[in-house]
Amino acid sequence: MLTGALAAVRQGAVNSSTSATTVAATSASSSLPRPRPGTPPAQAHPTEETTGSMLHTSVKASEMSKKASETLTPSQTPGRSMYLSNRGNSIRQQQGILQEGFVQYARDQYDDAHNPDGILNVGTSENKLCYDLLHKRLTKPDMLHVDPALLQYSDWRGHLFLREEVAKFLTHYCCSPKPLKADNVSKGDCIWVSNCPCVCRIADAILIPTPFYGAITEDLQLYSDVRLFHVPLDCEAGGKDSRLFNLTVEKLEESLKKAKQEGIIIRAVILINPHNPLAEVYTLKEMIGFLEFAKRYELHVIVDELYMLTVFDESVTFHSVLSADSLPDPQRTHVVWGLSKDFAMAGFRIGTLYTENSHLVEAVAQLGSFHGVSGTTQHQVAQLLRDREWINEEFLPENRCRLKAAHSYVTGELRSMGIPYLHWPATLFVWADLRKYIRESSFERELSLWRCFLRHKVLLSCGQAFSCSTPGWFRFVFANQDHHLKLGQCVTQDTLA
């Protein structure tokens, strides 16, 4: 799959005068972009640049990205309905890049037997490597238990037996110095939606470093009218930054100051660790620094640790904020986790919130009826989490082994083509730099490249879907079956022949 996408990129060129939203299919030999004339070979680490105007440039680029996303496909956007309110029309017409790509994929999914010419998906962050392990465990007799209590309404925070298992699980795998409490756990199918309205008023804002998991925007805006205020991270190393897309307390401070100057009230910060889409793993020292920043300004911090067990190399160790001996502001620190990524069970639609703030737990519980999870599913999740022998001896070791092999394969292909990428052995994806394949640095050209991949039956995720401040970065999901990865090369090369 990935090799197919890269092979396609290597062979053609997008007409630089073609609009991003009206680009038409061209001949196979010229439909994908070549590197710009005179472009030097890609380097694993881009050269240093001066940082005097970086913040201004990044903010401007973020605004460009937002504008491009808002005008994705006007011809496909539903017209206004006389039967809906303004808010209803806004929700109906909302479609970002991630949603647009997935809708097309859902209509034309690749299938070995039934649709071999369908779209290959390396854009959606799903782990498709461990179905055999999960099928074996989820079909055991202990998973099929049903009793009256599971068929009736429960505490909207979740059944007590599940919250107890989640607390034990997080205590162990987050290396908490003290036992975590079941009363501090809430569950639901959309924890983001339940959490943010409880700490923000309508039109308030939350700081979030960019790039970030793009669906957060829709999660918050569609339900709660909470705004996101971007903290743009630069894709060049320079000045005090030794890492690409390096998040620092100073950058948080600058963005908070800018928000205040614009009259925007910031109520919270969202931190993602391990990061989506960068795959970066922040140290505990770095995370504590970010939490101390938030405490100084009495900001809530929502810490997304959805990939905490998806680190597959011993050279990198993940440290949960719950492993700290003490948190700078425990009443304003809230940790989100779920089964979608670490257990390859996105279809279960269950996430958890852990917070020591009992008032927040109560508020989230009031919204729990809108995002409930069935009793039988809660039973299955509890059984899974308490089966430490299966988790430690079967699932985690094999999952990490398969992820490491897939990551090695994909990054090897990137290196062979001279494509820079961020090297972090974590999550399900690689953040890669395809800037040399767009004729000019614009989000319109990036979108043209994204559509070009899609026309050739390869779904990726482009940087503007994650509010990246610089066009040309793409996220490649590698957690797919090996034969799909390799088949992508054949399919795309046949298309270009």
C-alpha positions as CSV (number, residue, x, y, z in Angstrom):
1,M,0.0,0.0,0.0
2,L,2.6,2.5,1.0
3,T,5.0,1.5,-1.6
4,G,2.3,1.9,-4.2
5,A,1.7,5.5,-3.1
6,L,5.4,6.3,-3.2
7,A,5.9,4.6,-6.6
8,A,3.0,6.7,-7.9
9,V,4.5,9.9,-6.5
10,R,7.8,9.1,-8.2
11,Q,6.4,8.8,-11.7
12,G,4.3,11.9,-12.5
13,A,3.5,15.5,-12.0
14,V,0.5,17.7,-11.1
15,N,-0.1,20.7,-13.4
16,S,0.9,23.6,-11.2
17,S,-1.9,25.8,-12.6
18,T,-4.7,23.3,-11.6
19,S,-6.9,24.4,-8.7
20,A,-6.8,22.2,-5.6
21,T,-10.6,21.9,-5.6
22,T,-11.2,21.4,-9.3
23,V,-8.2,19.2,-10.3
24,A,-9.2,16.8,-13.0
25,A,-7.9,13.4,-13.7
26,T,-5.0,13.5,-16.2
27,S,-3.0,10.9,-18.1
28,A,-1.4,8.3,-15.9
29,S,2.1,9.4,-17.0
30,S,1.6,13.0,-15.8
31,S,-0.8,12.8,-12.9
32,L,1.6,12.7,-10.0
33,P,4.2,15.3,-9.2
34,R,7.9,15.2,-9.8
35,P,10.4,17.0,-7.5
36,R,10.8,20.6,-8.5
37,P,13.8,21.2,-10.9
38,G,16.9,21.8,-8.9
39,T,15.5,20.3,-5.7
40,P,18.4,18.8,-3.7
41,P,18.2,15.2,-2.5
42,A,16.0,14.8,0.5
43,Q,17.8,14.8,3.8
44,A,16.9,13.0,7.0
45,H,17.3,16.2,8.9
46,P,16.3,19.5,7.1
47,T,18.9,22.3,7.3
48,E,18.6,25.0,9.9
49,E,16.9,28.3,9.2
50,T,16.7,31.5,11.1
51,T,13.8,31.7,13.6
52,G,13.1,35.5,13.7
53,S,9.8,35.3,11.8
54,M,8.9,31.7,12.4
55,L,5.9,32.3,14.7
56,H,4.4,34.8,12.3
57,T,4.9,32.5,9.3
58,S,3.4,29.5,11.2
59,V,0.3,31.4,12.3
60,K,-0.3,32.6,8.8
61,A,0.2,29.1,7.4
62,S,-2.3,27.7,10.0
63,E,-4.8,30.3,8.8
64,M,-4.2,29.2,5.2
65,S,-4.7,25.6,6.2
66,K,-8.0,26.3,7.9
67,K,-9.2,28.3,4.8
68,A,-8.3,25.5,2.5
69,S,-10.1,22.9,4.7
70,E,-13.2,25.0,4.7
71,T,-13.4,25.1,0.9
72,L,-12.5,21.5,0.2
73,T,-15.2,20.4,-2.3
74,P,-17.9,23.0,-2.7
75,S,-19.5,21.0,-5.5
76,Q,-20.0,18.1,-3.1
77,T,-21.1,20.1,-0.1
78,P,-24.8,19.6,0.6
79,G,-27.0,22.7,-0.1
80,R,-28.8,24.5,2.7
81,S,-31.9,22.7,3.9
82,M,-35.1,24.6,4.7
83,Y,-36.0,21.9,7.2
84,L,-32.9,22.5,9.5
85,S,-31.8,25.3,11.8
86,N,-28.7,27.2,11.1
87,R,-26.9,24.9,13.5
88,G,-28.4,21.9,11.9
89,N,-27.2,23.1,8.4
90,S,-23.8,23.8,9.8
91,I,-23.5,20.3,11.2
92,R,-24.8,18.7,8.0
93,Q,-22.4,20.6,5.8
94,Q,-19.4,20.0,7.9
95,Q,-16.8,17.9,6.1
96,G,-13.1,18.0,6.6
97,I,-10.4,16.3,4.6
98,L,-10.4,13.2,6.9
99,Q,-14.1,12.8,6.5
100,E,-14.1,13.4,2.7
101,G,-11.4,10.8,2.2
102,F,-13.0,8.2,4.4
103,V,-16.4,8.6,2.7
104,Q,-14.8,7.8,-0.6
105,Y,-12.9,4.9,0.9
106,A,-16.1,3.5,2.5
107,R,-17.8,3.5,-0.9
108,D,-14.9,1.7,-2.6
109,Q,-12.9,-0.3,-0.1
110,Y,-10.2,-2.6,-1.3
111,D,-11.1,-6.3,-0.7
112,D,-8.9,-9.2,-1.8
113,A,-11.8,-11.2,-3.2
114,H,-14.7,-8.8,-3.9
115,N,-13.1,-5.5,-4.8
116,P,-9.4,-5.9,-5.7
117,D,-9.4,-2.5,-7.5
118,G,-10.7,-0.6,-4.6
119,I,-9.1,2.1,-2.4
120,L,-6.2,1.0,-0.2
121,N,-6.3,2.9,3.1
122,V,-3.1,4.1,4.7
123,G,-4.9,7.2,6.0
124,T,-7.1,6.0,8.8
125,S,-5.3,5.2,12.1
126,E,-6.4,1.6,12.6
127,N,-4.3,-1.4,13.7
128,K,-5.2,-4.2,11.3
129,L,-2.4,-6.5,12.2
130,C,-3.9,-8.4,15.2
131,Y,-7.3,-9.5,14.2
132,D,-6.4,-13.1,14.7
133,L,-5.2,-12.5,18.3
134,L,-8.4,-10.5,19.1
135,H,-10.7,-13.0,17.4
136,K,-9.3,-15.8,19.5
137,R,-9.7,-13.9,22.8
138,L,-13.0,-12.3,22.1
139,T,-14.7,-15.5,21.2
140,K,-13.8,-17.4,24.4
141,P,-16.8,-18.4,26.6
142,D,-16.1,-15.8,29.3
143,M,-16.9,-13.1,26.7
144,L,-20.4,-14.3,26.0
145,H,-21.9,-13.8,29.5
146,V,-25.2,-12.0,29.7
147,D,-27.3,-11.3,32.8
148,P,-30.2,-8.9,33.5
149,A,-27.9,-6.1,34.9
150,L,-26.1,-5.9,31.6
151,L,-29.4,-5.3,29.8
152,Q,-30.5,-2.5,32.0
153,Y,-29.5,1.1,32.5
154,S,-26.3,1.5,34.6
155,D,-24.4,4.4,36.2
156,W,-23.7,6.7,33.3
157,R,-20.0,6.7,34.3
158,G,-20.0,3.0,33.5
159,H,-20.7,-0.2,35.5
160,L,-18.7,-0.3,38.7
161,F,-17.0,-3.6,37.7
162,L,-15.6,-1.9,34.5
163,R,-14.5,1.2,36.3
164,E,-12.7,-0.9,38.9
165,E,-10.9,-2.8,36.2
166,V,-9.9,0.4,34.3
167,A,-8.5,1.8,37.6
168,K,-6.5,-1.3,38.2
169,F,-5.3,-1.4,34.6
170,L,-4.2,2.2,34.5
171,T,-2.5,1.9,37.9
172,H,-0.4,-1.0,36.5
173,Y,0.3,0.1,33.0
174,C,0.7,3.8,33.8
175,C,3.0,2.9,36.7
176,S,1.0,5.0,39.1
177,P,2.8,5.4,42.5
178,K,-0.5,4.9,44.3
179,P,-3.7,2.9,43.4
180,L,-6.0,4.9,41.1
181,K,-9.7,5.0,42.1
182,A,-12.7,3.6,40.3
183,D,-14.7,6.7,41.4
184,N,-12.3,8.9,39.3
185,V,-13.1,6.9,36.1
186,S,-15.7,7.8,33.5
187,K,-16.3,5.9,30.3
188,G,-18.1,6.7,27.1
189,D,-17.9,6.5,23.3
190,C,-16.8,10.1,22.9
191,I,-14.9,11.3,26.0
192,W,-13.7,14.5,24.2
193,V,-17.3,15.6,23.7
194,S,-18.3,15.1,27.3
195,N,-15.1,16.6,28.8
196,C,-14.5,19.9,27.1
197,P,-17.9,21.6,27.6
198,C,-17.5,21.0,31.3
199,V,-14.4,23.1,31.6
200,C,-15.2,25.7,28.8
201,R,-18.0,28.1,28.1
202,I,-19.3,28.6,24.6
203,A,-16.8,30.6,22.5
204,D,-14.0,29.9,24.9
205,A,-10.9,28.3,23.5
206,I,-8.4,25.6,24.1
207,L,-4.7,25.7,23.3
208,I,-3.5,22.9,21.1
209,P,-0.1,22.4,19.4
210,T,-0.3,21.9,15.6
211,P,-0.2,19.5,13.9
212,F,-2.8,17.5,15.9
213,Y,-5.3,14.7,15.3
214,G,-7.8,16.5,13.0
215,A,-11.1,15.1,14.2
216,I,-10.7,16.9,17.5
217,T,-11.9,20.0,15.7
218,E,-15.2,18.5,14.7
219,D,-15.5,16.7,18.1
220,L,-15.5,20.0,19.9
221,Q,-17.0,22.5,17.5
222,L,-20.0,20.4,16.4
223,Y,-21.1,19.6,19.9
224,S,-19.9,22.4,22.2
225,D,-18.9,25.4,20.2
226,V,-15.5,25.3,21.9
227,R,-12.8,26.8,19.8
228,L,-9.2,25.6,19.3
229,F,-6.4,28.1,19.4
230,H,-3.3,26.8,17.6
231,V,0.2,26.6,18.9
232,P,2.1,26.3,15.6
233,L,5.1,24.0,15.7
234,D,7.8,24.5,13.0
235,C,9.1,21.8,10.7
236,E,12.6,23.1,10.7
237,A,15.3,22.7,13.4
238,G,16.9,26.0,14.3
239,G,17.7,28.3,17.2
240,K,16.9,26.6,20.5
241,D,15.0,23.8,18.7
242,S,16.9,20.6,18.3
243,R,13.9,18.6,17.1
244,L,11.5,19.1,14.2
245,F,8.0,20.2,15.4
246,N,9.4,20.7,18.9
247,L,6.9,21.7,21.5
248,T,8.2,24.0,24.3
249,V,6.8,25.9,27.2
250,E,8.0,29.1,25.5
251,K,5.7,28.3,22.5
252,L,2.8,27.7,24.7
253,E,3.5,31.0,26.5
254,E,3.7,32.9,23.2
255,S,0.4,31.5,21.9
256,L,-1.4,32.2,25.2
257,K,-0.2,35.8,25.0
258,K,-1.4,36.1,21.4
259,A,-4.8,34.8,22.4
260,K,-5.1,37.3,25.2
261,Q,-4.2,40.1,22.8
262,E,-7.0,39.0,20.5
263,G,-9.5,39.0,23.3
264,I,-9.8,35.2,23.3
265,I,-10.3,33.4,26.7
266,I,-8.2,30.2,27.0
267,R,-9.6,27.7,29.4
268,A,-7.5,24.6,28.8
269,V,-4.6,22.9,26.9
270,I,-4.8,19.6,24.9
271,L,-1.6,17.5,25.0
272,I,-1.3,14.3,23.0
273,N,1.4,11.8,24.1
274,P,2.4,9.6,22.2
275,H,1.6,12.2,19.6
276,N,-0.8,12.0,16.7
277,P,0.4,12.6,13.9
278,L,4.0,13.1,14.8
279,A,4.4,9.8,16.7
280,E,6.7,11.7,19.1
281,V,6.9,10.4,22.7
282,Y,7.4,13.2,25.3
283,T,9.4,12.6,28.4
284,L,7.9,12.9,31.8
285,K,10.1,15.9,32.5
286,E,8.7,17.6,29.4
287,M,5.1,16.8,30.3
288,I,5.5,18.1,33.9
289,G,6.9,21.3,32.4
290,F,3.8,21.7,30.3
291,L,1.6,20.9,33.3
292,E,3.4,23.6,35.4
293,F,2.8,26.1,32.6
294,A,-0.9,25.3,32.8
295,K,-1.0,25.6,36.5
296,R,0.5,29.1,36.4
297,Y,-2.5,30.3,34.3
298,E,-5.1,28.0,36.0
299,L,-5.7,26.1,32.8
300,H,-7.1,22.6,32.6
301,V,-5.0,20.1,30.8
302,I,-6.6,17.2,28.8
303,V,-3.9,14.6,28.2
304,D,-4.6,12.2,25.4
305,E,-2.6,9.0,26.1
306,L,-4.5,6.8,23.6
307,Y,-1.2,5.3,22.2
308,M,0.5,4.7,25.6
309,L,1.0,0.9,24.9
310,T,1.8,1.3,21.2
311,V,5.5,1.9,21.7
312,F,7.3,-0.9,20.0
313,D,11.0,-0.4,20.6
314,E,13.0,-0.6,23.8
315,S,15.0,2.5,22.9
316,V,12.0,4.6,23.7
317,T,10.0,4.5,27.0
318,F,6.6,6.1,27.5
319,H,5.8,7.7,30.8
320,S,2.2,8.5,31.7
321,V,1.5,11.7,33.6
322,L,-0.2,9.4,36.1
323,S,3.3,7.9,36.9
324,A,4.4,11.2,38.4
325,D,4.9,11.2,42.2
326,S,2.7,14.3,42.3
327,L,1.0,16.5,39.6
328,P,1.4,20.3,39.6
329,D,-2.4,20.7,39.5
330,P,-4.2,17.4,39.9
331,Q,-7.7,19.0,40.0
332,R,-7.1,20.4,36.5
333,T,-5.3,17.4,34.9
334,H,-7.5,14.9,33.1
335,V,-6.2,11.8,31.2
336,V,-8.0,10.2,28.3
337,W,-7.4,6.6,27.2
338,G,-9.2,3.9,25.2
339,L,-9.0,0.6,23.4
340,S,-9.1,1.9,19.8
341,K,-5.3,2.1,19.4
342,D,-3.6,0.1,22.1
343,F,-5.9,-2.9,21.6
344,A,-6.8,-2.4,17.9
345,M,-10.5,-2.2,18.8
346,A,-11.7,1.1,17.2
347,G,-15.0,-0.5,16.5
348,F,-15.8,-1.0,20.2
349,R,-16.2,2.8,20.6
350,I,-15.2,3.0,24.2
351,G,-12.9,5.5,25.9
352,T,-12.1,6.4,29.5
353,L,-11.4,9.6,31.4
354,Y,-9.4,9.6,34.6
355,T,-9.4,12.7,36.8
356,E,-9.1,13.4,40.5
357,N,-11.6,16.3,40.0
358,S,-14.8,14.8,41.4
359,H,-16.9,17.7,40.2
360,L,-15.8,17.0,36.6
361,V,-16.6,13.4,37.0
362,E,-20.1,14.3,38.1
363,A,-20.5,16.8,35.2
364,V,-19.3,14.3,32.7
365,A,-21.7,11.7,34.2
366,Q,-24.6,14.0,33.4
367,L,-23.7,13.8,29.7
368,G,-23.0,10.1,29.9
369,S,-26.5,9.2,28.8
370,F,-25.8,10.6,25.3
371,H,-22.6,8.5,24.9
372,G,-23.4,5.3,26.7
373,V,-21.8,1.9,26.0
374,S,-23.8,-1.3,26.1
375,G,-23.6,-3.5,29.2
376,T,-22.4,-6.5,27.2
377,T,-19.6,-4.5,25.7
378,Q,-18.6,-3.2,29.2
379,H,-18.5,-6.8,30.3
380,Q,-16.2,-7.8,27.5
381,V,-13.8,-4.9,28.1
382,A,-13.6,-5.7,31.8
383,Q,-12.8,-9.3,31.0
384,L,-10.1,-8.3,28.5
385,L,-8.5,-5.8,30.9
386,R,-8.3,-8.3,33.8
387,D,-6.7,-10.9,31.6
388,R,-3.1,-9.8,32.3
389,E,-1.7,-13.2,31.2
390,W,-3.1,-12.7,27.7
391,I,-2.2,-9.0,27.6
392,N,1.4,-9.5,28.8
393,E,2.3,-12.8,27.3
394,E,0.3,-12.9,24.0
395,F,-1.1,-9.7,22.8
396,L,1.4,-6.9,23.7
397,P,4.5,-8.8,22.7
398,E,3.1,-10.0,19.4
399,N,1.4,-6.7,18.6
400,R,4.7,-4.8,19.2
401,C,6.6,-7.3,17.1
402,R,4.2,-6.9,14.2
403,L,4.2,-3.1,14.5
404,K,8.0,-3.0,14.6
405,A,8.2,-5.1,11.4
406,A,5.6,-3.0,9.5
407,H,7.3,0.2,10.7
408,S,10.7,-1.0,9.5
409,Y,9.3,-2.0,6.1
410,V,7.6,1.4,5.6
411,T,10.5,3.5,6.8
412,G,12.9,1.4,4.6
413,E,10.8,2.4,1.6
414,L,10.9,6.0,2.6
415,R,14.6,6.0,3.0
416,S,15.1,4.2,-0.4
417,M,13.3,7.1,-2.0
418,G,15.1,9.8,-0.1
419,I,12.0,11.0,1.7
420,P,12.6,12.5,5.2
421,Y,10.4,11.4,8.1
422,L,10.2,11.7,11.8
423,H,11.7,8.6,13.4
424,W,9.7,7.6,16.5
425,P,9.0,3.9,17.1
426,A,5.5,4.5,18.4
427,T,1.9,4.7,17.3
428,L,0.5,3.3,14.0
429,F,1.9,5.9,11.5
430,V,4.9,7.8,10.2
431,W,4.9,11.6,9.6
432,A,6.7,12.1,6.3
433,D,7.9,15.1,4.3
434,L,6.7,15.2,0.7
435,R,7.4,18.9,0.2
436,K,9.7,18.3,-2.7
437,Y,6.8,16.7,-4.7
438,I,4.6,19.9,-4.7
439,R,5.5,22.6,-7.1
440,E,5.0,25.5,-4.7
441,S,4.6,25.7,-0.9
442,S,0.8,26.0,-0.7
443,F,-2.0,24.0,0.8
444,E,-3.8,24.0,-2.5
445,R,-0.8,22.1,-4.1
446,E,-0.8,19.8,-1.1
447,L,-4.5,19.1,-1.6
448,S,-3.8,18.4,-5.3
449,L,-1.3,15.8,-4.3
450,W,-3.7,14.2,-1.8
451,R,-6.4,14.0,-4.4
452,C,-3.9,12.6,-6.9
453,F,-3.1,9.7,-4.5
454,L,-6.9,9.1,-4.0
455,R,-7.5,9.0,-7.8
456,H,-4.9,6.2,-7.9
457,K,-6.8,4.3,-5.2
458,V,-4.5,5.2,-2.3
459,L,-6.0,7.1,0.7
460,L,-3.5,9.1,2.8
461,S,-3.9,11.9,5.3
462,C,-2.3,15.3,4.4
463,G,-0.9,17.8,6.8
464,Q,-3.7,20.4,6.5
465,A,-6.1,17.7,7.9
466,F,-4.1,18.0,11.1
467,S,-3.7,21.9,10.9
468,C,0.0,21.6,10.1
469,S,1.5,25.0,9.7
470,T,3.6,24.0,6.7
471,P,2.2,22.3,3.5
472,G,3.7,19.1,2.2
473,W,3.6,16.7,5.2
474,F,1.6,13.5,5.1
475,R,0.8,10.8,7.6
476,F,1.3,7.1,6.5
477,V,-0.4,4.4,8.5
478,F,1.7,1.3,8.4
479,A,-0.4,-1.0,10.7
480,N,-1.8,-3.0,7.8
481,Q,-1.5,-6.5,6.5
482,D,1.8,-7.0,4.7
483,H,0.2,-8.3,1.5
484,H,-1.9,-5.0,1.3
485,L,1.3,-2.9,1.7
486,K,3.0,-4.8,-1.1
487,L,-0.1,-5.0,-3.3
488,G,-0.3,-1.2,-3.4
489,Q,2.8,-1.1,-5.4
490,C,1.5,-3.4,-8.1
491,V,-1.9,-1.7,-8.3
492,T,-0.5,1.8,-8.6
493,Q,2.2,0.8,-11.1
494,D,-0.4,-0.9,-13.2
495,T,-2.5,2.3,-13.1
496,L,0.5,4.4,-14.3
497,A,1.6,2.0,-17.0
